Amino acid sequence: MRILITNDDGINAPGLEVMEAIARDVAGPDGEVWTVAPAFEQSGVGHCISYVHPTLVSRLGAYRYTTEGTPADCVLAAIHEILKDSKPDLILSGVNRGNNAAENVLYSGTIGAALEGALQGVPSIALSQYFGPENLQLDDPFEAALHHGAETVRTLLDHGHWDEEDYRVFYNVNFPPVAASQVKGRRVARQGYRRGTHFSAQPHAAPNGRRFVWITGGSQHNPTAPDSDAQANLDGYISITPLRADLTAHDLLSDLKARLE
C-alpha cells in the first residue's frame, strides 16, 4: 500500500511524526509512506488552495517533500506531480494538534486536505488529537492517537463505507483528551455544535498606531449533543464521522421547491 500523509501544522510538527508511525504500521513492511506537508503552519486555512500564485515544492529526502502552500496544495502537488505516476492508495491528514470536531471542521486545514483527497478520488481520513487537562501533561499528549491510530485506520479501511459518488465520503477521526489506556472505544458520531462559544477577534494597537486583531478561539470543552463527535471525545471515545464536500441542505429541498416554484 502506498500512503500519502500531510497535515496543517507543518513539516516539523510532532503530530506528523505520530502520523508517520501510524502510516508505516498500516502500510506494512512492503508499503510506502510519502510525506508532503506544508513548510509552515497552516492551521485554520480550511480547503484553501494557492490559486493565484505558484507554490514552491522542495524535496527533503526519500519520500519526503514540503510545499510553501496549504494542506490542499500538498495533496494536489503530490497527486499531480510528486506521485503522478503512482497515485496513493490512501491519504492520511494529521495528526492535528488539537481537535477538529464540531464547528472546527469548517476551519480546519487538516480536514481540507482529506476533503481534497476525496475530490481527487483517493480514500482519505483526517486524524486529530483532542487536548485537555488529562493528556496535556503527559510525556506525549498524542499518546491516544499513537496507540489507537493504526487500528482505527485499518478498521475504517476494512469496514467503512467507501463510495465513488461525485462527492466521495471521507472520514474525520478525533482521539479523546485522555491517556491511551483510558480510551473507552470508538463511536460513530455526527458533527456537533458547541453552543455558547465561537471564534472571535481581539483588537490590538501596534506601537506605530496601526490597528490589528488577533483571531481567538472559544472553549473546546462546552458540551455538544450526546450523539455528536465532540461529546464522544469528551466522554473518552474516539469519534468517527463520515463527511462529504456537498454542502447542500438536502432536507430543505422538497419544501423549498414547493414554496418557491
C-alpha positions in Angstrom: 0.0 0.0 0.0 1.2 3.5 -0.9 0.1 6.1 1.7 0.4 9.9 1.4 0.5 11.8 4.6 0.1 15.5 5.2 -1.0 18.0 7.8 -1.7 21.6 8.6 0.7 22.1 11.5 3.7 21.9 9.2 6.5 19.6 8.3 8.2 19.8 11.7 5.1 19.3 13.8 5.2 16.5 16.4 1.8 15.2 15.2 3.3 14.5 11.8 5.8 12.1 13.5 2.9 10.3 15.1 1.1 10.1 11.7 4.3 8.6 10.1 4.3 5.9 12.7 0.6 5.2 12.1 1.0 5.1 8.4 4.0 2.8 8.5 2.1 0.4 10.7 -0.9 0.4 8.2 1.3 0.2 5.1 3.2 -2.8 6.3 6.8 -3.7 5.6 6.2 -3.8 1.8 4.3 -0.5 1.7 5.4 3.1 1.0 4.8 6.2 3.1 5.2 9.5 1.3 5.1 12.8 3.2 4.1 16.1 1.5 3.5 18.7 4.2 3.4 22.5 4.4 6.7 24.2 5.1 5.0 26.4 7.7 2.0 26.1 9.9 -1.3 26.4 8.0 -3.9 25.9 10.8 -7.3 27.4 10.1 -6.9 27.6 6.3 -9.7 25.1 5.6 -9.8 23.9 2.0 -7.9 26.9 0.7 -5.7 26.5 -2.4 -3.0 28.7 -3.7 -4.8 29.6 -6.9 -3.3 32.9 -7.8 0.4 32.3 -7.3 2.8 29.3 -7.7 3.8 27.1 -4.8 7.4 26.1 -4.2 7.9 22.3 -3.8 11.1 21.1 -2.1 12.5 17.6 -1.7 13.8 16.9 1.8 14.7 13.3 1.3 13.5 10.0 0.0 9.7 10.0 0.1 9.7 13.4 2.0 8.6 16.7 0.5 7.4 20.1 1.6 5.5 22.9 -0.1 5.1 26.6 0.6 1.4 26.1 0.4 -1.7 24.9 2.1 -2.6 21.3 3.0 -4.9 21.1 0.0 -2.0 22.3 -2.1 0.1 19.5 -0.7 -2.4 16.9 -1.8 -2.6 18.4 -5.3 1.2 18.6 -5.6 1.5 15.0 -4.5 -1.1 13.5 -6.8 -0.4 15.6 -9.9 3.4 16.0 -9.7 5.3 14.1 -7.0 3.3 10.9 -7.3 1.8 11.5 -10.7 3.0 8.1 -12.0 2.0 6.2 -8.8 -1.2 7.6 -7.3 -1.5 6.9 -3.5 -3.9 4.3 -2.3 -4.7 6.3 0.9 -4.3 9.8 2.2 -4.0 10.4 5.9 -4.1 14.0 7.2 -2.8 14.9 10.7 -2.3 14.1 13.4 -3.6 17.5 14.2 -2.5 19.3 17.3 -6.0 19.8 18.8 -9.4 18.6 17.9 -11.2 19.0 14.6 -14.7 18.2 16.0 -17.9 20.2 15.8 -17.6 23.6 14.1 -13.8 23.3 13.9 -14.4 21.0 10.9 -15.3 24.1 8.9 -12.0 25.9 9.5 -9.5 23.0 9.6 -6.7 22.6 7.1 -6.4 19.0 8.3 -10.0 18.4 7.1 -9.3 20.5 3.9 -6.5 18.1 2.9 -8.7 15.0 3.3 -11.6 16.7 1.5 -9.3 17.4 -1.4 -8.1 13.8 -1.4 -11.7 12.7 -1.6 -12.4 15.1 -4.5 -9.4 13.6 -6.3 -10.8 10.1 -5.9 -8.5 8.8 -3.2 -9.7 7.3 0.1 -8.9 9.9 2.7 -9.0 10.1 6.5 -8.3 13.1 8.8 -7.0 12.4 12.3 -6.8 14.8 15.2 -5.8 14.7 18.9 -8.1 16.4 21.3 -6.2 18.2 24.1 -7.4 18.7 27.7 -6.2 18.6 31.3 -6.0 14.8 31.3 -3.5 14.5 28.5 -1.7 17.9 28.2 0.7 17.0 31.0 1.6 13.5 29.6 5.1 12.9 28.3 3.4 12.5 24.9 0.0 14.3 24.6 -0.5 12.4 21.3 -0.5 9.1 23.2 -4.1 8.2 22.4 -3.6 8.8 18.7 -0.3 6.9 18.6 -1.6 3.8 20.4 -5.1 3.6 18.7 -4.5 5.3 15.3 -3.3 2.4 13.2 -6.1 0.1 14.4 -8.7 2.8 13.8 -7.5 3.4 10.2 -7.4 -0.4 9.5 -10.9 -0.8 10.9 -12.2 2.0 8.6 -10.4 0.6 5.6 -11.9 -2.8 6.2 -15.4 -1.9 7.4 -16.0 1.8 6.4 -18.3 2.9 3.6 -16.1 3.9 0.6 -18.1 5.0 -2.4 -17.5 6.5 -5.8 -20.1 9.2 -5.7 -19.5 12.7 -7.2 -18.7 13.9 -3.7 -17.0 10.9 -2.2 -17.2 10.2 1.5 -14.1 10.8 3.6 -13.7 10.4 7.4 -12.9 12.6 10.3 -11.4 10.9 13.3 -10.8 12.6 16.7 -8.9 11.0 19.6 -10.2 11.9 23.1 -8.2 14.1 25.5 -7.2 11.2 27.8 -4.2 8.8 28.1 -4.2 5.9 25.7 -5.1 3.4 28.5 -8.3 5.5 29.3 -9.7 5.4 25.8 -13.1 3.7 26.1 -13.6 2.6 22.5 -14.9 4.1 19.2 -18.2 5.9 18.5 -19.6 6.8 15.1 -20.9 10.3 15.6 -22.3 13.2 13.7 -20.6 16.6 13.5 -21.6 18.5 16.7 -22.1 22.2 17.5 -20.7 24.0 20.6 -23.3 26.4 21.8 -22.3 29.5 23.7 -18.8 29.6 22.2 -17.3 30.7 18.9 -14.3 32.2 17.2 -13.8 35.9 17.8 -11.4 38.8 17.2 -9.5 40.7 19.9 -8.3 44.2 19.0 -4.6 45.1 19.3 -2.9 48.5 18.8 0.6 48.4 17.5 3.3 50.9 18.7 3.0 52.8 15.4 -0.7 53.3 15.9 -1.9 50.8 13.4 -4.9 48.6 14.4 -4.8 44.8 14.3 -6.9 42.0 15.6 -6.0 38.6 16.9 -8.4 35.8 15.9 -9.2 33.8 19.1 -11.0 30.5 19.6 -13.6 29.7 22.2 -13.8 26.9 24.8 -13.3 23.5 23.4 -14.9 21.7 26.3 -18.5 23.0 26.0 -20.9 20.0 25.8 -22.5 19.1 22.5 -25.4 16.8 21.6 -24.9 13.3 23.0 -24.6 11.6 19.6 -22.0 14.1 18.3 -18.3 14.0 17.8 -17.0 16.4 20.4 -19.2 14.9 23.1 -18.0 11.4 22.3 -14.4 12.7 22.7 -15.1 14.4 26.0 -16.7 11.2 27.2 -13.4 9.3 26.4 -14.3 7.8 23.0 -12.6 8.0 19.6 -15.1 9.7 17.3 -15.5 8.7 13.6 -17.6 11.0 11.4 -18.3 10.4 7.7 -18.2 13.7 5.8 -18.9 14.9 2.2 -18.0 18.1 0.5 -21.6 18.6 -0.7 -22.9 21.5 1.4 -26.5 21.3 0.1 -29.2 21.3 2.8 -30.9 18.2 1.3 -33.6 18.1 4.0 -34.9 21.5 2.8 -35.0 20.9 -1.0 -38.5 19.5 -1.3 -40.2 22.1 0.9 -38.2 25.0 -0.7 -39.3 23.8 -4.2 -42.9 23.8 -3.0 -42.6 27.3 -1.6 -40.6 28.9 -4.5 -41.5 27.0 -7.6 
